[in-house]
Amino acid sequence: MIRLTRREVVIALGEPFVSNTGVTTEVRQTVVELAWEGLRGHGTARGADPAELDACAPLLAGASPFGLRAALARLDHLTPAARSAVDMALHDLLGKACGQPLHRLLGLDGLPAEPTALSIGACPDDELVERAKALGDWPVLKLKLTPEDDGSRAGVLRSVYGGRIRVDGNGSWSPEQALRVAAELHRHDVELLEQPVAPGRLDDLRYVHERSPVPVFADEDCTGPADVLRLRGRAAGINIKLLKCGGLDRAQEMITLARAGGLRVMLGCKVESTLGTTAMAQLAGLADHLDLDGPVGLLDDPFTGMRVDRGALSLPSAPGIGATPVPGSYGED
């Protein structure tokens, strides 16, 4: 019998993170714990409705981690954030019940993983230069741009940084503006451009994709398996995030569909604790690009798990997801 409990956690950032969608100074997450036969599985998501999670507890009462698929089928009505938290905890339990790290249990052990990008939020040029100089040994940087940007800030970054550069537009521009930005980014050897136009305008996305000298990736336009099918021919790749798609099972389905449709795959995250990024990192060997820097810059992260050393990921060897609560972090002894 599985028993569900949850806790709300608030994690401060060392410094504000600025993007086109606003300023983030703290992260509010729900942590789900599933207890089964002396084992505990953990999952988390930003924006999960606590009442929704409480309502799904009786649906899990008769479940076991070995019936993970059947259990998740009962939860398909949940919002993606809530489903992702429970999905993560069930996968964590399954790995622990089998005594294996999740990536090994999924047959992904030994697959090489790309280095993860580190995001730089919107900031003045002088601050961008200072940050880039401090991050000179990080192999991939992702620059957040706003509607006011014309792409020239990528040139500011390139003037002091020799590594790989990606740009995230967060839906900032019209198709014509996006193409002008893309031309400028191409001048500075930017390797990809995420979500240049507003989500929900797939014809605009296709227009930019077909004409851009920089590969275009869909982020906000890619929230689940059905979106992957719609994005064929409209983008060069997709960014998958657990709290958008609803969990690891759906993320794997999206990767399979993307490969079949000729789309490249990026695994991403929000600004979030190590628990969520360690869960997504279990699939790292299946991706072309990684953007799993969510915990970087957090103060008092309530979990330990994967480690990142100048972009290189090291997955934990503990059973399950391998993310461990820090004693005293949110009521843990």
C-alpha positions in Angstrom: 0.0 0.0 0.0 1.4 3.4 -1.0 0.9 6.3 1.3 1.3 9.9 -0.1 2.4 12.9 1.9 3.5 16.3 0.7 5.4 19.3 1.9 5.7 22.8 0.6 9.3 24.2 0.4 10.6 27.7 -0.4 14.2 28.0 -1.6 15.9 31.4 -2.0 18.2 32.3 -4.9 21.6 33.7 -4.2 20.7 36.5 -6.7 17.6 37.3 -8.7 17.2 35.6 -12.1 15.7 37.8 -14.8 14.1 36.6 -18.0 11.4 37.8 -20.4 8.8 36.2 -18.1 9.8 38.1 -14.9 12.2 38.2 -12.0 12.7 35.1 -9.8 14.0 35.6 -6.3 12.8 32.3 -4.7 11.5 28.9 -5.7 8.3 27.5 -4.3 8.0 23.8 -4.8 5.8 20.9 -3.6 7.7 17.8 -2.5 5.7 14.6 -2.7 6.8 11.6 -0.7 5.4 8.1 -1.4 6.0 5.5 1.4 5.8 1.7 0.5 7.1 -1.3 2.4 9.7 0.7 4.3 10.9 2.6 1.2 10.4 6.3 0.4 10.2 7.8 -3.1 10.4 11.6 -3.7 9.1 13.8 -6.4 8.7 17.5 -6.9 7.2 20.2 -9.1 6.8 23.9 -9.2 3.2 25.1 -9.4 1.6 21.8 -8.4 -1.8 22.2 -6.7 -1.6 20.8 -3.2 -5.3 20.0 -3.1 -5.0 18.1 -6.4 -2.2 16.0 -4.9 -4.1 15.3 -1.8 -7.1 14.1 -3.9 -4.9 11.6 -5.8 -3.7 9.9 -2.6 -6.6 7.4 -2.5 -5.9 6.4 -6.1 -2.5 5.2 -5.1 -3.5 3.3 -2.0 -3.6 -0.1 -3.6 -0.8 0.5 -6.0 2.9 -0.6 -6.0 5.9 0.7 -7.8 5.9 -2.5 -9.9 2.6 -1.4 -11.2 3.9 2.0 -12.1 2.2 2.3 -15.5 -1.2 1.2 -14.1 -0.8 3.7 -11.3 0.1 6.5 -13.6 -2.9 5.7 -15.8 -5.2 6.6 -12.9 -3.5 10.0 -12.7 -3.8 11.1 -16.3 -6.5 13.7 -15.3 -3.9 15.6 -13.2 -2.3 18.8 -14.3 1.2 18.1 -15.7 3.0 19.6 -12.7 1.1 17.4 -10.2 1.4 14.3 -12.3 5.1 14.9 -12.7 5.7 15.1 -9.0 3.9 11.7 -8.4 5.5 10.1 -11.5 8.9 11.1 -10.2 8.2 9.6 -6.8 6.9 6.4 -8.3 10.0 6.0 -10.5 12.2 6.7 -7.4 10.3 4.0 -5.5 10.7 1.5 -8.4 14.4 2.0 -8.5 14.7 1.6 -4.8 12.5 -1.5 -4.8 14.8 -3.0 -7.4 18.0 -1.8 -5.7 19.2 0.0 -8.9 19.7 3.6 -10.1 16.9 4.5 -12.3 19.0 5.2 -15.4 20.4 1.6 -15.1 17.0 0.2 -14.6 15.9 1.9 -17.8 18.9 0.4 -19.7 20.6 3.8 -20.1 23.7 3.0 -18.1 27.0 4.0 -19.8 25.5 6.3 -22.4 27.5 9.5 -22.8 25.9 12.7 -21.8 26.4 16.2 -23.3 27.5 19.0 -21.0 24.7 21.0 -19.6 24.2 24.7 -20.4 24.3 27.4 -17.8 21.7 30.2 -18.2 22.5 33.9 -17.9 19.5 36.0 -17.2 18.7 39.3 -18.8 21.2 41.9 -17.5 23.1 45.0 -18.6 26.0 44.5 -21.0 28.7 45.2 -18.4 27.2 42.7 -16.0 27.0 40.1 -18.9 30.7 40.6 -19.6 31.6 40.1 -16.0 29.5 37.0 -15.7 30.9 35.5 -18.9 34.4 36.1 -17.8 33.7 34.3 -14.6 32.2 31.4 -16.5 34.9 31.1 -19.1 35.5 27.4 -18.3 31.8 26.5 -18.7 31.4 24.8 -22.1 27.9 26.0 -22.9 26.1 29.2 -21.9 22.5 30.1 -22.7 21.6 33.7 -23.0 18.1 34.9 -22.1 16.9 37.7 -24.4 13.8 40.0 -24.2 11.6 41.7 -26.8 13.9 44.7 -26.6 16.9 42.7 -27.7 18.0 42.5 -31.4 20.5 39.7 -31.0 23.6 42.0 -30.6 24.0 41.0 -27.0 25.2 37.6 -28.3 28.0 39.5 -29.8 28.8 41.1 -26.4 28.9 37.6 -24.9 31.0 36.2 -27.8 33.6 39.0 -27.4 34.7 37.5 -24.1 33.6 33.9 -24.3 34.8 31.2 -26.7 32.5 28.4 -25.8 29.1 27.3 -27.2 26.3 29.8 -27.0 22.5 29.2 -27.1 19.8 31.8 -27.0 16.3 31.6 -25.4 13.8 34.1 -26.8 10.9 33.1 -24.6 8.5 34.0 -27.3 9.8 37.6 -27.6 9.5 38.5 -31.3 7.3 38.6 -34.4 8.4 36.3 -37.2 10.1 39.1 -39.0 11.9 40.3 -35.9 12.9 36.8 -35.1 14.6 36.3 -38.4 16.5 39.6 -38.0 17.6 38.4 -34.5 18.6 35.0 -35.9 20.7 36.6 -38.6 22.6 38.5 -35.9 23.0 35.4 -33.8 24.4 33.5 -36.7 27.1 36.1 -37.0 28.2 35.2 -33.5 28.1 31.4 -34.0 25.1 30.8 -31.8 24.2 27.1 -32.1 20.4 27.2 -31.5 17.5 29.6 -30.8 14.7 28.6 -28.4 11.1 29.7 -28.8 11.6 32.9 -30.8 7.9 33.5 -31.3 4.9 33.4 -28.9 3.6 29.9 -28.1 0.5 28.8 -29.9 1.4 30.3 -33.2 2.8 27.3 -35.0 2.6 28.8 -38.5 4.8 31.6 -37.3 7.2 29.0 -35.8 7.3 27.2 -39.1 8.0 30.4 -40.9 11.0 31.2 -38.8 12.3 27.6 -38.7 12.3 27.4 -42.5 14.2 30.6 -42.9 16.5 30.9 -39.9 20.2 30.3 -40.3 20.2 29.2 -36.6 18.3 26.0 -35.7 15.0 26.8 -33.9 13.8 24.8 -30.9 10.3 24.8 -29.5 10.0 25.1 -25.7 6.7 26.6 -24.6 5.1 25.1 -27.7 6.1 21.6 -26.6 4.2 20.4 -23.6 3.5 16.8 -24.3 3.6 13.9 -26.8 0.9 15.3 -29.1 2.9 18.5 -29.5 5.9 16.6 -30.7 3.8 15.3 -33.6 2.5 18.8 -34.4 6.1 20.2 -34.4 7.4 18.0 -37.2 8.5 20.4 -39.9 7.9 23.4 -37.7 11.2 23.3 -35.6 14.6 21.6 -35.6 14.2 20.4 -32.1 12.2 20.4 -28.8 12.9 21.2 -25.2 11.3 18.7 -22.8 10.6 19.6 -19.2 9.1 17.3 -16.7 6.7 19.8 -15.1 5.4 20.7 -18.6 4.9 17.1 -19.9 3.8 15.3 -16.8 6.6 13.0 -15.9 9.4 10.7 -16.9 7.1 8.3 -18.7 5.8 11.0 -21.0 9.3 12.4 -21.5 10.5 9.1 -22.8 7.5 8.9 -25.1 8.3 12.4 -26.4 11.9 11.4 -27.0 10.9 8.4 -29.1 8.4 10.5 -31.1 11.0 13.2 -31.7 13.6 10.7 -33.0 11.0 9.2 -35.4 10.2 12.7 -36.6 13.7 13.9 -37.1 13.6 16.4 -34.2 16.6 17.0 -31.9 16.0 16.6 -28.2 16.9 19.0 -25.4 16.2 18.1 -21.7 15.5 21.2 -19.7 14.2 22.4 -16.3 13.1 25.4 -14.4 14.9 27.1 -11.6 14.4 24.2 -9.2 15.9 21.9 -6.6 18.3 19.1 -7.3 15.6 16.5 -6.9 13.8 17.5 -10.2 17.0 18.0 -12.2 18.4 14.7 -11.0 15.2 12.9 -12.1 15.4 14.4 -15.6 19.2 13.7 -15.8 18.3 9.9 -15.6 17.4 10.3 -19.3 20.5 12.4 -20.2 22.0 9.7 -22.4 19.1 10.0 -24.8 19.4 13.7 -25.4 21.3 15.9 -27.9 21.4 18.8 -25.6 21.1 19.4 -21.8 19.9 22.4 -19.9 19.8 21.1 -16.4 21.3 24.0 -14.4 18.2 24.5 -12.3 19.8 24.2 -8.8 22.8 26.4 -9.7 22.5 29.5 -7.5 20.0 28.2 -5.0 20.6 28.7 -1.3 19.9 25.8 1.0 18.8 23.3 -1.7 16.7 20.6 0.3 18.2 17.8 -1.8 21.5 16.5 -2.9 21.9 14.4 -6.0 23.6 14.9 -9.4 26.7 17.0 -9.5 27.7 19.4 -12.1 31.4 20.3 -12.7 31.8 22.9 -15.4 28.9 21.5 -17.3 29.8 17.8 -16.8 27.1 15.8 -15.1 27.8 13.0 -12.6 24.7 10.9 -11.7 24.4 9.4 -8.2 24.9 5.7 -7.9 22.2 5.2 -5.2 19.0 3.3 -6.1 16.1 5.2 -7.6 16.6 8.8 -8.7 19.4 9.1 -6.2 18.4 12.5 -4.8 18.6 12.5 -1.0 16.9 14.9 1.4 19.2 17.2 3.3 18.7 16.6 7.1 16.6 19.4 8.5 15.7 20.7 5.0 12.0 20.4 5.3 11.3 18.4 8.4 13.6 15.5 7.6 15.6 14.2 10.5 
